[in-house]
Amino acid sequence: MTAEAGPAIPPTPPLTERQEARRRRILHASARLASRGGFDAVQMREVAESSSVALGTLYRYFPSKIHLLVATMQDQLQHMHATLRKRPPGGDSAGERVAETLMRAFRALQREPHLADAMVRALTFADRSVSPEVDTVSRQTTAIILDAMGIERPTPEQLSAVRVIEHTWHSALITWLSGRASIAQVKIDIETVCRLIDLTAADATDAAPTPEPGAADAAPRPAARGKGRGRTRA
């Protein structure tokens, strides 16, 4: 979808150290309340009280509960990414490494089912006003997958596979949280969709041009130079 051109939005100035500390307190309070009682337990007034900020201040940081919970998911993913970098996944292929990475992230969310449900519901309810925050969550998920793949410059086909994997992972979270899928089924689905990565890698290799037989021999050779002048300078 292509967004219509609109007035340029000035960049948001970076937070001061004090503002960043306040933002972190808010996110921690949000995660704590969601862990206890899920989506409905996250009330903006209680978040403000728990994080020791005024209610008006909280709304300046996060205009709504949905904004807050989507930002909470972004924060949780950042922590997961840092943990995964300290202990990278194993696996012989990129697909196996991504599957292991996503299952480790899934198990981390499994340990906090109320928090996971609150964050996923916020993503589901998010409208256009939350698009920047949702896009940040998507970019964070993409970064986690690309790190597991070990690829810095993915091809368009590989990026397409990553998007399909993200959609499947999100859908698997929803079906598990609603009780319609077991952990074993989630694992099968994740491992199956992650094979797309290896298929796209194979396609990229097959599409690479290969020199025709005898092409090197047919190439014109440089003319011989006089004695003592044939050394190529770097």
Secondary structure as GFF3:
##gff-version 3
##sequence-region A 1 234
A	DSSP	alpha_helix	17	37	.	.	.	ID=ss1
A	DSSP	three_ten_helix	39	41	.	.	.	ID=ss2
A	DSSP	alpha_helix	44	50	.	.	.	ID=ss3
A	DSSP	alpha_helix	55	61	.	.	.	ID=ss4
A	DSSP	alpha_helix	65	86	.	.	.	ID=ss5
A	DSSP	alpha_helix	94	110	.	.	.	ID=ss6
A	DSSP	alpha_helix	113	125	.	.	.	ID=ss7
A	DSSP	three_ten_helix	128	130	.	.	.	ID=ss8
A	DSSP	alpha_helix	131	149	.	.	.	ID=ss9
A	DSSP	alpha_helix	156	177	.	.	.	ID=ss10
A	DSSP	alpha_helix	183	207	.	.	.	ID=ss11
A	DSSP	alpha_helix	215	218	.	.	.	ID=ss12
###
